[in-house]
């Protein structure tokens, strides 16, 4: 099992930047593909970005492509989401998640992820 804790959320003006972090503990971090998802109250959890175990493959939702960058540091058991050019529609609770897979590529679907953090609020004001 792996335990995940997000940090770095907050309030930022439109056009600003935030960097989210996800700290992992427990099992070997490099065994897991990792992802970021976000959710608004009453809505489905939405895929944001994912990164493979080695960091060699990354995926992005179209809505964040070119503005967000996902990365990981396996030596320090951490994953990051650099968010630039933030928009009010990026406002949500952001979750990091992990899944084990023999595939080379991480998943876009939330149901495929086995472990989740508690979430961190990101609010973008207009």
GUGUPA-948987 format. One line per 5 residues: number of its first residue (from 1); their letters; for each residue x, y, z of N, C-alpha, C, O. Coordinates in steps of 0.2 Angstrom, whole numbers, plus 5000, padded with zeros to 4 digits. Each point is the difference from the previous one (the first is absolute). Layout:
# residues N
NUM) A) X,Y,Z,X,Y,Z,X,Y,Z,X,Y,Z | ...;
# end
This chain:
# residues 126
1) XXXXX) 5004,4994,5000,4996,5006,5000,5004,5006,5000,5006,5000,5002 | 4992,5006,4995,5003,5006,5001,4995,5005,5002,4994,5000,4999 | 5009,5005,5005,4996,5005,5003,5002,5007,4997,5006,5001,4998 | 4989,5003,5000,5001,5006,4996,4998,5006,5004,4994,5000,5003 | 5010,5005,4997,4998,5007,5003,5001,5005,4995,5006,5001,4998;
6) XXXXX) 4989,5003,5000,5001,5006,4996,5001,5006,5004,4998,5001,5006 | 5005,5004,4991,5001,5006,5003,5001,5005,4994,5001,4999,4994 | 4999,5008,5008,5002,5005,4995,4994,5004,4997,5000,5004,4996 | 4994,4994,5006,4994,5003,4998,4999,5007,5003,5004,5002,5005 | 4991,5002,4992,4999,5006,5003,4996,5005,4996,4997,4997,4995;
11) XXXXX) 5003,5009,5006,4996,5005,4996,5005,5004,4996,5005,5003,5002 | 4993,4998,4992,5005,5003,4995,4995,5004,4995,4995,4998,4998 | 5008,5007,4999,4996,5004,4995,5001,4997,4993,5005,4996,4999 | 4990,5005,4997,5001,4997,4993,5006,5003,4997,5002,5005,5001 | 5001,4990,4995,5007,5001,4997,5006,4999,5005,5005,5000,4997;
16) XXXXX) 4993,4998,5009,5006,4998,5005,5002,4993,4999,4997,4996,4996 | 5007,5002,5009,5003,4993,5000,4999,4998,5007,5001,5003,5005 | 4999,4990,4995,5001,4996,5006,5003,4994,4999,5000,4997,4994 | 5004,5000,5011,5003,4993,4999,4997,4996,5005,5001,5001,5006 | 4996,4994,4992,4998,4995,5005,5005,4994,5001,5003,4998,4995;
21) XXXXX) 4997,4999,5011,5005,4995,5001,4996,4994,5003,4994,5001,5003 | 5008,4993,4996,4997,4994,5002,5006,4996,5003,5004,4998,4997 | 4996,5001,5010,5005,4996,5003,4997,4993,5002,4995,4999,5002 | 5009,4996,4996,4998,4993,5000,5004,4997,5006,5006,5002,5001 | 4991,4993,5002,5004,4996,5005,4997,4993,5000,4994,4999,4997;
26) XXXXX) 5010,4997,5006,4997,4993,5000,5004,4995,4995,5006,4999,5001 | 4991,4999,4994,5003,4996,4995,5005,5004,4996,5000,5006,5000 | 5003,4990,4996,5005,5003,4995,4997,5004,4995,4996,4998,4996 | 5005,5009,5004,4997,5005,4996,5000,4998,4993,4995,5001,4996 | 5011,4997,5001,5001,4999,4993,4996,4994,4997,5000,4999,4994;
31) XXXXX) 4997,4997,5011,4995,4995,4997,4994,5002,4998,4996,4997,4996 | 5002,5010,5005,4994,5002,4998,5000,5006,4995,5004,5004,5000 | 4991,4995,4995,4998,5005,4996,4996,5005,5004,4996,4998,5005 | 5005,5009,4994,4997,5005,5004,4995,5005,4996,5001,5001,4994 | 4994,5001,5009,4996,5005,4996,4997,5006,5005,5000,4999,5006;
36) XXXXX) 4998,5006,4990,4997,5006,5004,4992,5000,4997,4999,4999,4994 | 4997,5002,5011,4993,5000,4998,4997,5007,5004,5003,5002,5005 | 4991,5000,4992,4997,5006,5004,4993,4999,5000,4997,4996,4996 | 5000,5007,5009,4993,4999,5001,4996,5006,5003,5003,5003,5005 | 4991,4999,4992,4996,5005,5003,4994,4996,5004,4999,4995,4998;
41) XXXXX) 4999,5009,5007,4994,4997,5004,4994,4997,4995,4998,5004,4996 | 5000,4990,5005,4995,4998,4996,5001,4997,4993,4996,4999,4996 | 5011,5002,5002,5002,4998,4994,5005,4994,5000,5002,4998,5005 | 4998,4999,4989,5005,4994,4999,5007,5002,5001,5002,5006,4998 | 5002,4990,5004,5007,5001,5001,5003,5000,4993,4999,4996,4996;
46) XXXXX) 5005,5009,5002,5002,5002,4993,5008,4999,5000,5004,5002,5004 | 4998,4994,4990,5007,4999,4999,5003,5006,4998,4998,5004,4997 | 5008,4997,5006,5004,5006,4999,5007,4998,4996,5001,5003,4995 | 5003,4993,5008,5006,4998,4997,5002,4993,5004,4998,4999,5005 | 5007,4998,4991,5002,4993,5003,5008,4999,4997,5002,5003,4995;
51) XXXXX) 5001,4994,5009,5007,4998,4999,5002,4993,5001,4998,4997,5005 | 5006,5000,4991,5002,4993,5001,5005,4999,5005,5002,5005,5003 | 4999,4989,4999,5004,4998,5006,5007,5004,4999,5003,5002,5005 | 5000,4997,4989,5007,5003,4999,5000,5008,4998,5005,5003,5001 | 4989,4999,4998,4999,5007,4998,5001,5001,4993,5000,5006,4997;
56) XXXXX) 5001,4989,4999,5001,5000,4993,4994,5002,4996,5000,5002,4994 | 4994,4996,5008,4994,5001,4997,4995,5005,5004,4999,4999,5006 | 4999,5006,4991,4995,5004,5003,4994,5001,4996,5000,5000,4994 | 4994,5002,5009,4994,5001,4997,4997,5006,5003,5001,5001,5006 | 4995,5003,4990,4997,5006,5002,4992,5000,4998,4999,4998,4994;
61) XXXXX) 4997,5005,5010,4993,5001,4997,5001,5006,4995,5005,5005,5001 | 4991,4996,4994,5000,5005,4995,5000,5007,5004,5003,5005,4997 | 4993,4995,5008,4998,5007,5003,5006,5003,5003,5001,5006,5002 | 5005,4989,5000,5005,5003,5003,5007,5000,4996,5005,5002,5002 | 4994,4994,4993,5006,4999,4995,5003,5007,4999,4997,5005,4998;
66) XXXXX) 5010,4996,5003,5004,5006,4998,5000,5005,5006,5004,5005,5000 | 4992,4993,5005,5000,5005,5006,5002,4996,5006,5004,5003,5005 | 4995,4991,4996,5002,4996,5006,5006,4995,4998,5000,4998,4994 | 5004,5000,5010,5005,4996,4999,5001,4995,5006,5000,5002,5006 | 4999,4991,4993,5001,4995,5005,5007,4998,5000,5003,4999,4995;
71) XXXXX) 5000,4999,5011,5006,4998,5001,5001,4995,5006,4995,5001,5004 | 5010,4995,4997,5001,4996,5006,5007,5000,5001,5005,5001,4996 | 4997,4997,5010,5006,5000,5003,5000,4993,5004,4999,5000,5006 | 5003,4995,4991,5000,4993,5003,5005,4999,5006,4999,4997,5005 | 5006,5007,4995,5005,5000,5005,4997,5003,5006,5002,4998,5006;
76) XXXXX) 4994,5006,4994,4997,5004,5005,4992,4998,5001,4997,5004,5004 | 5001,4991,4993,4993,4998,5001,4995,5005,4999,4996,5001,5004 | 5005,5003,4991,4995,5006,4999,4998,5001,4993,5004,4998,4995 | 4990,5005,5004,4998,5002,4993,4997,5007,5001,4999,5003,5005 | 5002,5000,4989,4998,5008,5000,4995,5001,4994,5000,4997,4995;
81) XXXXX) 4997,5009,5006,4996,5002,4995,5001,5008,4999,4997,5004,5005 | 5007,4998,4990,5001,5007,5000,4994,5003,4995,4999,4998,4995 | 4997,5007,5008,4995,5003,4997,5001,5007,4998,5000,5004,5005 | 5000,4998,4989,5001,5006,4998,4994,5003,4996,4996,4996,4998 | 5004,5010,5001,4994,5004,4997,4993,4997,5002,4996,4998,4996;
86) XXXXX) 5004,5002,5011,4994,4997,5003,4993,5004,4998,5001,5006,4999 | 4994,4991,5000,4993,5003,4998,4995,4998,5006,5001,4995,5004 | 4994,5009,4997,4995,4999,5005,4997,4993,4999,4998,4997,5005 | 5002,5000,4989,4997,4993,4999,5005,4995,5002,4998,4994,5000 | 5008,5008,5002,5004,4995,5004,4999,4999,5007,5003,4996,5003;
91) XXXXX) 4992,5008,5000,4999,4999,5007,4996,4994,5001,4996,4998,4997 | 5007,4998,5008,4998,4993,5002,5004,4998,5006,5005,5003,5002 | 4993,4991,5000,5005,4996,5005,5004,4996,4996,4997,4996,4995 | 5009,5004,5006,5005,4996,4996,5002,4994,5004,5002,5001,5005 | 4998,4993,4992,5002,4994,5003,5006,4997,4996,5000,5000,4994;
96) XXXXX) 5005,4997,5010,5004,4996,4997,4998,4992,5001,4997,4999,5005 | 5005,4997,4990,4998,4993,5000,5006,4996,4997,5004,5002,4997 | 4995,4991,5005,5005,4996,4998,4997,4993,4998,4995,4998,5003 | 5008,4999,4992,4998,4993,4998,5006,4996,4998,5005,5002,4997 | 4994,4992,5004,5005,4995,4998,4998,4997,4993,4994,4998,4999;
101) XXXXX) 5010,5001,4997,4999,4997,4993,5006,4997,4997,5005,5003,5001 | 4994,4992,4995,5005,4997,4996,5001,5004,4994,5005,4999,4996 | 4990,5005,5002,5000,5004,4994,5005,5005,5001,5002,5002,5005 | 5001,5001,4989,5005,5005,5000,4997,5007,5002,5003,5004,5002 | 4990,4996,4996,4997,5007,5000,4995,5000,5006,4996,4996,5002;
106) XXXXX) 5003,5010,5001,4996,5001,5006,4992,5001,4997,4999,5001,4994 | 4997,4999,5010,4993,5000,4998,4997,5007,5001,5002,5004,5004 | 4993,4998,4992,4996,5006,5000,4994,4999,5004,4997,5005,5003 | 5001,4989,4999,4993,4999,5003,5001,5000,5008,5005,4996,5002 | 4991,5007,5002,5001,5000,5007,4999,4993,5003,5003,4999,5005;
111) XXXXX) 4993,4997,4992,4998,4994,5003,5006,4995,5000,5000,4995,5003 | 5005,5007,4993,5006,4995,4999,5005,5002,5006,5005,4996,5000 | 4994,5009,5003,5005,5002,5006,4998,4997,5006,4994,5000,5002 | 5011,4997,5002,4998,4996,5006,5001,5004,5006,4997,4999,5005 | 5008,5006,4995,5001,5004,5006,5000,5008,4998,5001,5002,4995;
116) XXXXX) 4996,5001,5010,4998,5007,4999,5003,5004,5006,5000,4998,5006 | 5001,5009,4993,5002,5004,5005,4993,5003,5003,4995,4999,4997 | 5006,5006,5008,4994,5003,5002,4997,5006,4997,4995,5003,5001 | 5010,5000,4994,4998,5005,4996,5002,5007,5003,5001,5001,5006 | 5000,5004,4989,5002,5006,5002,4996,5005,4996,5000,4999,4994;
121) XXXXX) 4998,5007,5009,4995,5004,4996,5005,5005,4996,5004,5003,5003 | 4994,4998,4991,5002,5005,4996,4995,5005,4998,4995,4998,4997 | 5005,5008,5004,4995,5005,4998,5003,5006,4996,5005,5003,5002 | 4993,4998,4992,5002,5005,4996,4995,5005,4999,4994,4999,4998 | 5008,5007,5004,4995,5006,5000,5001,5004,4993,5005,5000,4998;
126) X) 4989,5003,5000,5000,5003,4994,5002,5008,5001,5000,5003,4995;
# end
